[in-house]
Amino acid sequence: MRNLLMRRERKPAELLLVPMIDIFTVLVTFLLMTAVFSRIAVMQIDLPSSVAAKPEAPKFRLEIVVRQDGFELSDGKQLIGNIPKASGAYDLNALAERVLAVKREHPTAEDASVLSEPKVPYDELVQVMDAIRSADLPATDELVAGQPVPGGQVPGAQVPGAQVPGAQAPGARTVKVALFTNIALGDAP
């Protein structure tokens, strides 16, 4: 008899779907309640037209490289000139004259970079920046005509101890004119 009981065939197990559906319903409800909904914003962007515009020419920028043996002036692409040291010292008067000539060629330019080698003293850099920032010119000079006079000075007032590049008659009236006022410092290549 025992053999009869053991020989009975087993029925396949049934898969109960109702509890699975309940679990998924609770899970979906939980996920929907805890989800973070992001708000989609529409940005209005004005795209450029398909007509190709001319690229703007880069502005002129004077570069002065202060080396152990003198100055190098360039516009970033080509060398404008070299000013060697005069009797072991930097020739700041020659630099001022050359910068003034460059300013006459590019009257609207205001940007300059002073690049120095590592061994150049800081005092020399300050003197170079002072030399290219402004100059004292005769009141009749073409660069003076379009410049406002700073501090309410009378145009052409004599500045004590002023050094004006070029020869001038004694007693000539001078005006301080801004040359390259936006000066950046950096390391020489």
C-alpha positions, 0 to 999 in steps of 0.5 A: 500500500505504501507503494501505491501512495508513493506512486501517485503523480504529483500535480504541477504547482500553480503560479498565484498571480493575484499577490504579484499584481498586488505587489506591482500595484503598490510598487508603481504607486510608491514610485509615482509618489516619490518621483521628482518631476522636472519642469521643462523650460523653453528658451528662446534663442536667436540663431544667426542667419545663414548669411555668413557675416564678415569676421571682425578684424582683431584689435591692435594690441602692442606687445613689449617684451622686456629682455635682459638685453633690451626691449622687443616691440611687436603686434603679436604677429610681427616684430615692430622693432628692437630697442637695445640697452644703452650703457647697461640701462633700459632706454626708456626715452627711446621706448617712449618715442617708439610707443608714441610712433605706434600710437600715431599709427593706431590712434584708437588702440588702448591695449598693451601687454608687457611680457618679461623674462624671469630675471627682470627686476620689478622696478623696471617693469613699473618704469616700462608701464609708466612709459607706455601709459602716457606721454607729455606732448605739445598742445598743438600735437595731433594726438592732443586734439581729440583727447579730453584734458584730465582733472579739469586742467587747462589744455596746454598747461606746463607739467613740472618735470615733463619729458617730451619726446622730440625737440621743443622750444623752451616754455612750450605748453604740454599736455599729458596724453593717454597712450596705452592704458589697458596694460596686461603683464605676463611672462616672455616666451 
